[in-house]
Amino acid sequence: MPDDRLIVALDVPHAVAGLELATKLGDSVSFYKIGMGMLTGGGLALANELKQEHGKRIFLDMKLFDIGATVEAAVRGLAQFDLDFLTVHGDPHVVNAAKQGAAGSDLKILAVTILTSLDRADLDAALIQPGDLAELVLTRAGRAFDAGADGVIASPQEAAAIRALPQAAGKLIVTPGVRPAGAELGDQKRVATPAQAIASGADHVVVGRPVWQTEDPLSAAQAIVAEILSPQAQSPNR
């Protein structure tokens, strides 16, 4: 049986490859993430097909960032596709505009705190204010919730602290940077296993390469679901 706490990232070149992977995974996966990398390869068409014809839930990972009016217009256009999650950067003006654009739809707006591929050295290079990375994530998450975000994207290492925020009650925490034990880290720097992420307070874990880069994606996905259901993943969010 699928468990929608697992979101498989379809970080493949185009919609044909994405549909082939979803076909291999069949009923074992009910939730997919489609990101910017596939946008010019038929990503929106694939999102619509998986949602309307296959009954899958869809997380559109666009990480929108622009002036408020532009973000609002973009989200209003995307909301017509009847998708489930959409990411925007966690700046309050962006979150607020996205919520206005999603008004009247069931689309959940998820705010990106700090990308899970970044560490303090990367933030210094980008002239982001000094301070502990985890504290910055926590502050950005709180401000995003105050601006109306339905949830946040954060690394598993910050999930527990975000879950403890007063503003986090009833909100979603979605964690990329999740790697089953023994998997390659790739370009992720702040990672945890699926069980650790769920136990830390995540509602959903996003896993890409450890599924689609394997010779047997179905078995890989099933193993992750088994880990999510294991005692090691005990969580109040089930």
PyMOL commands that set and color helices and strands:
alter all, ss='L'
color gray80, all
select helices_A, chain A and resi 15-28+36-41+43-52+68-79+92-101+120-125+133-146+156-163+166-168+194-199+209-212+217-228+231-233
alter helices_A, ss='H'
color red, helices_A
select strands_A, chain A and resi 6-9+31-35+57-64+85-89+108-112+151-153+172-175+204-207
alter strands_A, ss='S'
color yellow, strands_A
deselect
rebuild
show_as cartoon
